[in-house]
């Protein structure tokens, strides 16, 4: 019943959006183009809008409102001065009263193509958003107006996700799709992609219906394949934001957005690679839904080439460690692709932060129940550098390494040497691991103390106990006086007697 009610609500909103979209399309306005530059009058208005004092804002708005009544400004001139964006900034980011807010909404309504008589009972927020949305269709051929409108809408979306849902209700998505199908300048592409990325943010809060957002994936897909780094960056950010919203996963998979990101990451042209890499990292960390898709798209081969790049090593190892926890099948792919061998090289030669992330990769591999994975870790030959990190000050990392050592030693118990010794225990002792375990067994951290003590007790004979037993067997009693005399003689054997 609840689901049926939800579907009915969605259908009503969908009809409302379609009607609103058609009204926006039918709305037209005749405006004369103006080639004049921003005059001193406009400069006065701009200075007032830049002020952080409400009185100055209000006076500037009143003057601008009067100028609009006198038809002194054409929409093109207003857009070139970025007045729409500045009006949105005053409305959203200044401490102003209802009177000033009402004036801003009235100005935006006058600039738009809408009939003010239809908004007598509307809220100020709705008037502002609907006026800006109507500009998209009314001035779809004017890039200055579109850019200024998109920036103004972005200001509202940054301020509150309530404005996002209000814009969706006012049928903004079809308008954006319509704009994206036309030839655009780089400036307009950047502004549009930035606005779309804001629509994708925090969708897990006050979520719209997935059908309202899905059409935007077409714009995101175009942005990922764009030649402009800024557009690529915002497209990658959009994908990362969407990873927090499970209802969109299936639609993202249909559009192959994550596969496009992998292809973009392997592209050495442009400078969007860091943000794309961060986007992929965030997606893998947020959900396992797209891991297989990205691996099939060649992610491991791309990461393999970046593992030992000094300025990328830490982040790449972090991505690999998150892939490891997906399950044994992903560890198999990491082994077959040669990625784990490259990670082992990081353990040997990289700086601490990269080695730390590489160590987490090894720890996740050691948590596998597949013996072949543990055997492969031992064959990598980096136990010395791996156990060296037992002396670091990161309690979490040390605990993970101790668990990994315990798993390796358990594996060694299944493959004993001819003398019944544990081959892994022998290798670890040769690497100096036992001394580190003895040190950690006295740790003030209870978890570290227990883990280290358990390993020593189970896999290593206690030589201290054997030595103590031998001392008891060979014990010969001496009096306290004899001990005192012996000590005096040893300390003063070279000194002359004096009385």
C-alpha positions, 0 to 999 in steps of 0.5 A: 500500500505504501509503495502504491501511494509512493508511485501515485505521488511520483506520477503526480509530480511527473505530470506536474513537471511535464506541464511545467516544462511545456509552460516554460517552452510556450513562454516567450518574450520580446526583448531588444538586444543591447550592445552597451557596456556596463555603465556607471548606473550598473556599477552603482548597483553592483557595488551595492550588491557586493556589500555585506550590509543589508541597507546597501543591498536593499538600496541597490535592489530598489534602484535596479528594480526601478531601472527594470520598470523603466526598461533601462536594461536588456537581459543580455546586459544584465547577464554580462554583468552576472547580475543573476548570480549576484542576486542569488548570492544576496538571497542565499548568503547574506543576512537579510530580512523578508522585505529584501528577499521579496524584492530579490524575488520580484526582480528575478520574476521581472527579468524572467518571461513569467507572468507575475499575476500567477505568483501572487500566493507563491513563496519567495523561494519558489518565485526565485527558482521558477524564474531562473528555470524559465530563463533556460528555455526563454533564452536558450540561444544566449550563452551569457544568459544561460551561464549567469542563470546556471551560476545563480541556480548553483548558488541556490543548490549550494545553499540548501538541498531544498532548492534542488528538489524545488528546481526538480519540481519545476522541470529543470532536468528537461531544460538542461537536457535540451541545452546539452544537445546543442553546440556549446562553448567550453564556458557553457559546458563547464557551467552546465557540468558544474550545475549537474554535479551539484544536483548529484550531491547528497541525493541520499538526503531528502531523495527525489525519485530516481526517474527525476535524476536519471536523465542527467546521466546522459550529460555526465557521460558526455562530460566524462568523454569531454576534452576539457579537464574541468568538465571531466573533473566535475563529471567524475565528481558527479559519479562519486556523489552518485555512489552514495545513492544506491537507487541510481546504481542500475542506471549508472551501470546501464550507461557504463559510467564507471567504465568510462572513468577507467578509460579516462584514467588511462588517458594521459592527455589533460590534467583531470586524472587526479580527480578521476582517480579520486572519483574511482577511489570513492566509488570503490570505497562506497560500494562494491556494485561497480568493482567488477565492471571497472575491473573488466574495463581494465582498471587493474592494468591501469593501476599496475602502471601507477603503483610505483609512481611516487606521487600516486603510489599511496592513493593507488595502494588505497584503491587496491586495498579496497578492491582486496576486501571485495572477496577472494575472487578479486584477490585472484585477479590482483595476483593474475594481473601482477598488481600484488607483485608491484605492491610488494615493491612498494613495501620495499622502497617507497616512503612510509605513507605508501608502505602503510597502504601497501601493508593494508593490501597484504593484510587483506590478502592474508585474511583470505581462507585460500591457501594459495593466496597465503602462499603467494604472499610468502613467495613475494619475499617482503616479510622483512619490510612488512614486519618492520612496520610493527614498530610504527606508531599506528595502532590500527596498522600494527593490529592488522599486521599482527592478524596477518602474521597469525594467519601466515603462521597458521598456514606454516603449521600446515606445511611443517619442515622435516624437523617439525618446525614451522617454515613461516615461523623460521622466516619471520624469526630470521627477519627479526619479527620475534623480537618485535613481538616480544616488545609488543607483548608488553604494549600498553594497548590491550589489543596489541598486547593480547595479539602479540602474546598469543602469537609468541605463546602458540608459535614460539617456544619460550626460551626464558622458561627453559633458561629458568629451569636450567638455572634452578637445576644448576643452582648452588646456594651462596650466603649473602655475606659471600656475595657481598665479599665477592662483589667488593673484591671484584670492584676493588681488586686493582685498588691498594688496601688502605686502613 
